[in-house]
Amino acid sequence: MRVKYFADTDTALVEFGGTPVETRELDENIYVDLDADGHVVSLTIEHAQRSAGMEFSMSTRWVPEARVVNAAERYTEGPSGGSMRYRIALHQSEEGYSVSVPGLPGCWSQGATESEAITNITDAIREYLAVVEDQLRGEEIREIDVAV
């Protein structure tokens, strides 16, 4: 995976590898490129710092000595400590609450109450990560540390 940030347009490009044959718009600022089998090969986030809550700095760099991790180890056993922290955006309406995860494009849920919406987005995050696991199965996965 390679992440490119274009400061002049505040655009982030996340490349997973593969040859894109189709582009789909998830919302007005987020696009995914799919290969012939429908797998995600790249993700473009326009207005990345504003719309996705992503922060970039000039010190962000690739670490060549990154530890190689088995995809099953990384995504099915979960992180050490038993949890991961995600920012969520909660939106109240007449029908209840909708909630999204800016760091996971396309990850949305809803609920009649705030508590129900948060419970539902927790499940949606797990399902989102399960899809990522399936798409990465058999790939060489690396973990890197990024200073922000």
C-alpha positions in Angstrom: 0.0 0.0 0.0 1.2 3.5 -0.8 -0.3 6.8 0.4 0.3 10.0 -1.6 -0.8 13.4 -0.4 -1.1 16.4 -2.8 -1.1 19.5 -0.6 -2.0 21.8 -3.4 -5.4 20.1 -3.8 -5.7 18.6 -0.3 -6.1 15.2 -2.0 -5.0 11.8 -0.6 -4.5 8.8 -2.8 -4.2 5.4 -1.2 -3.0 2.8 -3.7 -3.4 -0.9 -2.8 -2.1 -2.3 -6.1 -3.7 -3.7 -9.2 -5.0 -2.3 -12.5 -8.1 -0.1 -12.2 -10.9 -0.7 -14.8 -13.8 1.2 -13.0 -14.1 4.2 -10.8 -17.0 4.6 -8.4 -18.0 7.7 -6.5 -18.8 6.9 -2.8 -19.7 10.6 -2.1 -18.8 13.9 -3.6 -15.2 13.7 -2.2 -14.4 10.0 -2.1 -13.8 7.7 -5.1 -12.7 4.1 -5.3 -11.0 2.4 -8.3 -11.9 -1.2 -8.8 -10.1 -4.0 -10.8 -11.8 -6.4 -13.2 -12.9 -8.6 -10.2 -14.4 -5.7 -8.3 -11.6 -5.4 -5.8 -10.5 -2.0 -4.5 -7.1 -1.0 -6.1 -7.1 2.6 -4.9 -9.0 5.2 -3.0 -9.0 9.0 -3.6 -10.1 11.4 -0.9 -10.6 15.0 -2.0 -10.4 17.6 0.7 -8.7 14.9 2.8 -7.9 17.0 5.9 -11.4 18.6 6.0 -13.7 15.8 4.9 -11.9 12.7 6.2 -10.2 14.1 9.3 -6.8 13.0 7.9 -3.7 14.9 9.0 -0.5 14.9 7.0 2.9 16.3 7.7 6.2 16.5 5.8 7.7 14.0 8.3 5.3 11.2 7.1 7.6 8.7 5.3 7.8 5.1 4.2 9.8 2.9 6.6 11.5 0.2 4.4 12.3 -2.0 7.4 8.6 -2.4 8.2 7.6 -5.7 9.8 5.9 -8.1 7.5 2.6 -9.3 9.0 0.4 -12.2 7.9 -3.0 -10.8 6.9 -4.8 -13.3 9.1 -2.7 -12.2 12.1 -3.4 -8.5 11.4 -7.1 -8.5 10.8 -8.6 -11.6 12.5 -6.8 -11.6 15.8 -7.3 -7.8 16.3 -4.8 -5.4 17.7 -3.0 -6.1 21.0 -5.0 -4.6 23.8 -8.3 -5.7 22.3 -9.6 -2.5 20.7 -8.9 0.2 18.2 -10.0 3.9 18.5 -11.9 5.6 15.6 -13.3 9.1 15.3 -17.0 9.1 14.4 -19.3 11.9 13.1 -22.7 11.8 14.6 -25.6 13.6 12.8 -29.0 14.1 14.5 -32.2 14.3 12.3 -35.9 14.0 12.8 -35.6 10.2 12.2 -32.8 9.7 14.8 -29.1 9.6 14.3 -26.8 8.8 11.5 -23.1 8.1 12.1 -20.0 7.8 9.9 -16.3 7.0 10.4 -14.3 9.7 8.5 -11.2 7.4 8.6 -13.1 4.5 6.9 -14.7 6.0 3.8 -18.2 4.6 3.1 -18.6 3.3 6.7 -22.0 4.6 7.8 -24.8 3.4 10.1 -27.8 4.8 12.0 -30.0 4.4 15.0 -33.2 5.8 16.6 -31.1 7.0 19.6 -27.5 8.1 19.9 -26.7 5.0 21.9 -28.2 2.7 19.2 -26.3 4.6 16.4 -23.0 4.1 18.3 -23.7 0.4 18.8 -24.6 0.0 15.1 -21.5 1.9 13.9 -19.3 -0.4 16.1 -20.8 -3.4 14.2 -20.3 -1.6 10.9 -16.6 -1.0 11.7 -16.1 -4.7 12.4 -17.8 -5.6 9.1 -15.8 -3.0 7.2 -12.6 -4.4 8.6 -13.7 -7.9 7.7 -14.1 -6.8 4.1 -10.6 -5.3 4.2 -9.3 -8.6 5.5 -10.9 -10.5 2.6 -9.5 -8.2 0.1 -6.0 -8.5 1.6 -6.0 -12.3 1.9 -2.8 -13.7 0.5 -1.1 -10.3 0.2 2.1 -9.3 2.0 1.0 -6.9 4.7 3.3 -4.4 6.4 2.8 -2.2 9.4 4.5 1.2 9.6 4.7 3.9 12.2 3.8 7.4 11.0 4.5 10.5 13.0 1.6 13.0 12.9 
